[in-house]
Amino acid sequence: MPLSRKSRSNISSTRAYLALANDQTKIVPGHGPLANNKAQLAGFNGMLKAARDCMTKLIADGKSEEIYASKPFADFDAKMKASEQQSKNFMKVVYHSLKQCASYPSPPRGEGGCERSE
């Protein structure tokens, strides 16, 4: 499924930071806990990809916003120590960005909009 600009940029950004970081690098995120090393940042990148893949499958299975009640990201919430509101907001952002891209054709790669990512 194509990715929205926001989903793609979050994954791409963490991938770029991973290329720049070493094992002593401290990463201060805009959201979430301090990443004390490169391995923690890699874990965050993995979580973003897993959330994308999980939501992509739910959307492909025909699920809609009722999925919020099933808390598909409960394991991520525990790791990130997310509040109920933070969890709901993250699910909404992922759901709507992927759902939007499923509804509209993608422009050619590199021209913005919805694109595929790794």
N, C-alpha and C positions, 0 to 999 in steps of 0.2 A: 504494500500500500504506500502511496506517496506520503511524504511528510510535509507538514507545514513549515514555514520559515522558522517559527519559534522552536518547534521540536528539533528541527535540523540544526539550528544554531546552538542549542544547548548541548547536544551531543558533539557537534563539531568543536565547540569551545573547550569542552573538557578534554577532548582528544588533543587539541593544540596545546593546552596546558600540560598534558602528560608528556608531550614531546619536549617541552621546555624544562620540566621539573626534574630534580634528582631526589635521592632518598632523604636528603636533609631539608628539602624545600617545605616551607609552611605555606599553606594556601588558605587565605581568608575569603570565604565565599560571601556573596550578597545575601544568600539564604542558607540556612542549615548550619551545622557545626563546623568548627575549624578542622581542616584536614591537616593532620600533623605530619603526613608524609605522602609520597607518591602513591603508595599502595592504597591509601584511603581515597585518594582522588580517582584511582582506577576503579575502586569499588563503587563510587558514586556514578561514574560513567557507565558501569555495568548495570546499575540500578535504573538509570535513565533508559538504556536500551531494553532492559527487561520490561519496564513499564510500557514502553512503546509497543513491544511485541505482544504483551498481554492484552492491551487495549485494542490493538489491531485485530487480534483473534476474536475478541468479544464483539467488535463491530462487524467483522466478517460473518459471525454467527447470528447476526441480526439483532443484537442487543442494542438497547437505547439507554436513555438516562436512568432507567430503573436499576442499572448496574451499580449505581452509587450505594444503594442499600446493602448490596452483597459484599462491599468493601474488598474489591479485587486486589488492592494494594496494601492490605493489612500487614504483610511481612515487611514492606518498605517502611510503613509508618512506624513500626516498632524499632527498626534500625535507625531511622532518622529522628525518632522521638517527636513525631508530628502530632499536633493537637487534632481534635476532630475537625475543626474548621480548616486547618492547613491540609489535612488529608482530602477533604471534600474539594477544596480549591485546586489541588494538584490533579485529582481525577478529572475535574471539569476542564481544566486546561488541556490535558492530554486527550480526553474524549473529543472535545470540540475541535481541536486542531486536526486530529485525524479524520473525524467525521466530515469536516469541511473539505478536506482534500479528497475524500472519497466521492464527494458530490460534484466536484468541478474538475474539468480536464486540466492537466498540468501544462504549463508553458514549456518551451525548450529548456533544457538544463542550463543553469547559469543565469536565467532571466527572472529569478524570484518565484514567488508562489510556492506550489507544492512540488517537492522533488524527492527522489529516493535518496536514502542515506545508507551507510554501511549496516 
